[in-house]
Amino acid sequence: MLGEYRALMLLRDKFGPDLKKILKVEQYRSLDNFEKGKKEWVGCAGKTARPDAAQLIESANLIADSLISAPHAMTGDPKSCSVDGEYMALSKTEWRIVANNRQTKYEQSPKKAEFENMVRIFAGMIDAECKSKYSLLMQAGFEQLVLTEDLNQYLQGNIEKKTIFTSVGKLVSFGSASDDFGIWRSRMGRFTGTRKKAGLSVYRVLKRDDENTIRFELSRPGTFDPHGRMLITQKGRWKANMRSNIDAMEIRLSDGTKLAMEKESGNGSATMGSSKFILPTQSQRIIERKPDLTRVTVAFRNAGAWTEFLDIGKGASVQSQSLGDLRTALQWANVPVLNVKK
C-alpha cells in the first residue's frame, strides 16, 4: 500500500547514508537485497513456499506500520508541524485515522509490544524533526491518508455531497486519482502528496485486466488552451482524455514516426468542451517494436497548425517521455502480489 511504500523509502533514504559511513563496503552491500531478490525470486510464491521471504515482508510491514502511526503518538502538537513537501499540518485527531487502523491490526498480535515500542521511537524522531516546524517522516502517514481519503470518496459513488475524514480529503476531492485508476494501492516514485505530478504518474491498481495504470499531463500555457491527460493501460494501450474538444491528436516518436490517434467522442468547443482519443492497435504495435531510447511527444490540431503539448508546472517544456521509462513503469505497475497468507 502507498503508506508502507513511502515509509520504507523514507527510512532507506534517511538512514542509508549514515550506515554507509560506519559500515565496511561489503557490510553495506549485504544490506541491499534488491539485486539478489531479482535473481532468486521466480513467480509469486505464497508464505508456505517461501517462508523466509514472507517473514521479511512481515518485518518490513511492521516497521512501515510503526512509522505511519507515529505522528499520532508524538508528544508535541502535530498541528504546529507541517508535512515536509506538502506544507500542511494536521491535527492529532486527523492523524488518529491512520493510527487506529494499525493499532487494531496489532491488538491481538504477538508483535504488539514490538509495534508499540517502534511507534514510540519514530514518534520521538518526528518530535525532533518538528523543532524545525517540518517533518519528512510524517510523509508516510500523510500518503496513507491520501489513499484512504481517495478510495473513501471513490466508493461513495456519484452522490452530490461526499463524506470526508480529514482536511486531506478536501484537497483530494479536487483531483482524485481513483477517477482515472479506480481502486489503487500505491504509486511509483517520490512523494507528491495531493498535488499533480509533472512527468509520469504510475499507479498499482487492484484490478488486473487492462486497467489504466500510467498517466501524464498534456498542457498548454493559455487558460483556454487545450489540456488533458494521456493514460496508458496495463497492456500498453494509449488513451487521451481531454478537457477540450480537439479536432485531431497524434503520437510523435523521436525517429520521425507520427501515429494518428482515433477520436472516439467530442463535445462542446476547444475552450469549453471534452474529447477522447485512442491509439489504434496497429500503431501500438509499432511503438512496442521501437527501442527504449525512443522519445514520445504528443501533438494536437484545431483548425490550424499542429502544436505539441507541454508538461505541467512553471516554465514547463514539451511533454516528452522515453519508451524505456514507460516500459519500466509498466513493469512496476504490473508486478505480481505475494500472498503471505498461504
JOJOKA-V270684 format. One record per residue. N is the residue number from 0. PHI is phi in whole degrees, -180 to 180 (NA if undefined). PSI is psi in radians with two decimals (NA if undefined). Layout:
BEGIN
n	phi	psi
N	PHI	PSI
N	PHI	PSI
END
This chain:
BEGIN
n	phi	psi
0	NA	2.86
1	-59	-0.78
2	-62	-0.76
3	-65	-0.74
4	-58	-0.82
5	-66	-0.70
6	-59	-0.82
7	-70	-0.61
8	-67	-0.70
9	-62	-0.82
10	-67	-0.66
11	-61	-0.84
12	-71	-0.56
13	-76	-0.75
14	-100	-0.30
15	-56	-0.87
16	-61	-0.65
17	-67	-0.72
18	-65	-0.64
19	-63	-0.54
20	-73	-0.60
21	-101	-0.26
22	-100	2.70
23	-70	2.79
24	-56	-0.81
25	-68	-0.54
26	-68	-0.77
27	-65	-0.72
28	-64	-0.54
29	-67	-0.35
30	-80	-0.33
31	-94	1.78
32	-97	0.18
33	-63	-0.94
34	-64	-0.70
35	-62	-0.73
36	-64	-0.68
37	-63	-0.63
38	-75	-0.67
39	-85	-0.52
40	-83	2.17
41	-128	2.21
42	72	-2.63
43	-141	1.23
44	-68	2.78
45	-93	-3.00
46	-64	-0.67
47	-67	-0.73
48	-73	-0.59
49	-133	1.23
50	-63	-0.53
51	-66	-0.79
52	-67	-0.71
53	-62	-0.64
54	-67	-0.69
55	-63	-0.70
56	-66	-0.73
57	-64	-0.68
58	-67	-0.73
59	-63	-0.70
60	-64	-0.66
61	-63	-0.78
62	-63	-0.80
63	-65	-0.76
64	-60	-0.64
65	-66	-0.75
66	-69	-0.69
67	-60	-0.67
68	-81	-0.30
69	-63	-0.65
70	-58	-0.57
71	-71	-0.41
72	-96	-0.05
73	-65	2.63
74	-79	-0.52
75	-78	3.06
76	-85	1.95
77	-62	-0.38
78	-68	-0.28
79	-96	0.15
80	-133	2.13
81	-90	2.60
82	-70	2.11
83	-61	2.27
84	96	-0.43
85	-109	-0.50
86	56	0.80
87	-136	2.33
88	-108	2.39
89	-113	2.66
90	-79	2.88
91	-61	-0.62
92	-62	-0.70
93	-68	-0.73
94	-65	-0.42
95	-64	-0.46
96	-55	-0.86
97	-82	-0.55
98	-67	-0.72
99	-61	-0.68
100	-62	-0.73
101	-72	-0.69
102	-63	-0.69
103	-63	-0.67
104	-60	-0.63
105	-103	0.09
106	-59	-0.73
107	-108	0.28
108	-92	2.52
109	-65	-0.21
110	-92	0.12
111	-58	-0.86
112	-63	-0.70
113	-64	-0.74
114	-61	-0.86
115	-64	-0.63
116	-67	-0.73
117	-68	-0.62
118	-59	-0.77
119	-63	-0.71
120	-64	-0.84
121	-67	-0.62
122	-62	-0.69
123	-64	-0.66
124	-67	-0.66
125	-68	-0.70
126	-57	-0.74
127	-66	-0.75
128	-62	-0.64
129	-71	-0.10
130	-64	-0.40
131	-94	0.06
132	77	0.05
133	-137	2.59
134	-134	2.16
135	-74	-0.68
136	-68	-0.32
137	-68	-0.26
138	-59	-0.59
139	-63	-0.89
140	-65	-0.63
141	-64	-0.78
142	-60	-0.68
143	-66	-0.61
144	-66	-0.68
145	-58	-0.83
146	-63	-0.79
147	-60	-0.81
148	-68	-0.69
149	-62	-0.88
150	-69	-0.60
151	-59	-0.78
152	-71	-0.65
153	-63	-0.75
154	-72	-0.24
155	-81	-0.10
156	72	-2.53
157	-100	0.41
158	-64	2.61
159	-67	-0.80
160	-116	1.90
161	-94	2.62
162	-81	2.31
163	-123	2.69
164	-94	-0.64
165	-141	3.06
166	-65	-0.39
167	-62	-0.67
168	-61	-0.56
169	-64	-0.71
170	-71	-0.69
171	-61	-0.61
172	-63	-0.34
173	-83	-0.23
174	-167	1.26
175	-76	2.23
176	-64	-0.53
177	-66	-0.31
178	-61	-0.59
179	-96	-0.53
180	-118	-0.04
181	68	-2.55
182	-76	2.02
183	-118	2.82
184	-116	-0.63
185	-158	2.94
186	-139	2.55
187	-81	2.51
188	99	-2.80
189	-74	2.96
190	-66	2.27
191	-127	-0.22
192	61	-2.23
193	-100	0.07
194	-91	2.67
195	-66	2.59
196	-112	2.33
197	-71	2.71
198	78	-2.62
199	-84	2.39
200	-114	2.08
201	-121	2.22
202	-123	2.45
203	-93	2.13
204	-110	2.81
205	-68	-0.83
206	-74	2.46
207	-119	1.58
208	-144	-1.58
209	-148	0.93
210	-83	2.77
211	-59	2.39
212	-142	-0.27
213	-129	2.49
214	-140	2.46
215	-141	2.58
216	-81	2.56
217	-120	2.02
218	-136	2.80
219	-138	2.72
220	-69	-0.50
221	-76	2.58
222	-58	-0.68
223	-103	0.20
224	-73	2.75
225	-59	2.47
226	-158	2.78
227	172	-2.52
228	-153	2.60
229	-100	2.34
230	-119	2.44
231	-124	2.33
232	-88	3.03
233	-61	-0.45
234	-101	0.19
235	88	0.29
236	-80	2.52
237	-107	2.26
238	-138	2.37
239	-113	2.18
240	-110	1.93
241	-110	2.51
242	-97	0.70
243	-157	2.54
244	-87	1.67
245	-95	2.51
246	-72	-0.79
247	-153	2.63
248	-138	2.65
249	-147	2.62
250	-92	2.28
251	-116	2.30
252	-104	2.65
253	-66	-0.22
254	-89	0.11
255	101	-0.18
256	-67	2.37
257	-123	2.23
258	-121	1.98
259	-73	2.42
260	-94	2.56
261	-90	2.34
262	-84	2.12
263	-91	-0.61
264	-160	2.81
265	-163	2.38
266	-140	2.60
267	75	-2.67
268	-114	-3.13
269	-68	-0.46
270	-93	-0.59
271	-138	1.46
272	-165	-2.85
273	-155	2.74
274	-159	2.72
275	-131	2.41
276	-129	2.70
277	-139	2.53
278	-85	2.20
279	-58	2.67
280	-57	-0.75
281	-63	-0.58
282	-72	-0.63
283	-61	-0.70
284	-65	-0.61
285	-63	-0.79
286	-61	-0.72
287	-63	-0.44
288	-89	-0.12
289	-81	2.65
290	-71	2.82
291	-60	-0.57
292	-75	-0.19
293	-62	2.35
294	-106	2.63
295	-120	2.31
296	-126	2.93
297	-129	2.34
298	-127	2.77
299	-136	2.84
300	-139	2.34
301	-134	1.65
302	50	0.75
303	-179	-2.66
304	-75	2.77
305	-73	2.49
306	-135	2.36
307	-85	2.52
308	-76	2.66
309	-103	2.89
310	-78	-3.14
311	-94	2.86
312	109	2.79
313	-63	2.25
314	66	0.50
315	-62	2.52
316	-95	-3.10
317	-58	2.34
318	-67	2.01
319	-141	2.25
320	-129	2.52
321	-88	2.56
322	-63	-0.54
323	-62	-0.78
324	-65	-0.68
325	-66	-0.68
326	-69	-0.68
327	-62	-0.71
328	-63	-0.72
329	-66	-0.67
330	-62	-0.77
331	-63	-0.78
332	-68	-0.53
333	-98	0.19
334	-60	2.41
335	-69	2.76
336	-106	2.24
337	-74	2.25
338	-91	1.68
339	-80	-0.02
340	-90	-0.19
341	-107	NA
END
